[in-house]
Amino acid sequence: MTKTLKKTLPVLLSLLGVALFTFIAARAGIHPVMEALSKVGLGGFLLLAACQLVVDVGLGIAWHAAVPILSIKRLMAARLVRDSAGACLPFSQLGGMVIGVRATMAGVNPRTEQGEELHWPEAVAANLVDITTEVLGQIAFVLIALLCLIGHHDAARFVWPLIGGMALLSLGIAGFIWTQQRGGATVSKVATFLGRHIAAEWRDSLIGNTAAFQSRLEELWSRPDRISLGALCHLICWTGSAAMTWLGLQLLGAHIGFFSSVAIEGVVCGIMSAGFLVPGALGVQEAAYVALGMIFGVDAEVSLSLSLLRRGRDILIGIPVLLIWQFVEMRRLRHERSTPGSRRKKVISPAVTAIAGNIKNEGASRDGKTSEDTSFATAPRGL
């Protein structure tokens, strides 16, 4: 039953999102939406895309502020891939995060700023810390948006649910931070659980490098000044997103204040975070923009057009980014095929190491020791 739910839930959520999007588009009307979009023009659309690229650069800087062990160029590229996958591919935000880990290790010979080889423990730790600092910045941004929303007509139906949601999110992120800092046993249990559901040659690498992964996390969290700086940079980037919402509404002919745009963008981001399992937030994003727009006197067709502009902007940036990333991945695969020694080291060694570990355990058992007295054989860190 659990396996069936895992397979059917994304499909059901996607269908519900399509149905919601269709309903909103039908209510707003296709002709009014096209008329609103025509006001923006190609120049306005490209201006919004350019502004998004500026925000993307800021997101890379925010990541580097919290994770200085990786180059800012690598982190900017990985962030672009992570966001593009979440926006353009039929995955939930969790799928984009997994792709972001792979993108963090992109290249033929990825290395840290200190010249060390970059493997999955560093990549996963870097992505977890970035996601955490981004959520911290988002919580502050949504609270600012709620302050901007208070006092407006019909705002009460959003204020209290969002306050409750932010309180739960704050508790959740606090537990998430604690797990990253002091949850070594929890991480080991999770790694053991995941090891039952992945390929055999990856299983030993995952379990054997849990300690290295935890060490990287603790190293990153040992600099609270860096974490705080990363969260602050993310808050600035969220404010930049509100500025793009304000600009988009101005281009569409809806003249509202900047703080009203902050309220719209903040509450929309909070609603989209609650619906993170819906691939691409299809329907959720449109419903949030239309509902928030009504509070500030923005017509439904304008709010829907704003959502479509956002999707078009993400596609315009995301498709080329994903194609470039695929080219980089193909180059890496060709390099591995042309160097059999490197390929053997990454694929065959985990299995050989596991066999060596079993032989060692058997030898220890003959000496009168149980298998529990022996440690896991350490596998290479490259997946």
Buried (B, 14 or more C-beta within 10 A) or exposed (E): EEEEEEEEEBEEBBEBBEEBBEEBBEEBEEEBBEEBBEEBEEEBBEBBBEBBEEBBBBBBBBBBBBBBBBBBEBBBBBBBBBBBBBBBBEBBBEBBBBBBBBBBBBBEEBBBBEEEEBBBBBBBBBBBBBBBBBBBBBBBBBBBBBBBBEEBEEBEEBBEBBBEBBEEBBEEBEEBBEBBBEBBEEBBEBBBEEBEEEEEBBBBBBBBBBBBBBBBBBEBBEBEEBBBBBBBBBBBBBBBBBBBBBBBBBBBBBEBEBBBBBBBBBBBBBBBBBBBEBBBBBBBBBBBBBBBBBBBEBBBBBBBBBBBBBBBBBBBBBEEBBEBBEEBBEEBEEBBEEEEEBBEBBBEBBBBBBEEBEEBBEEBEEEEEEEEEBEBBBBBBBB
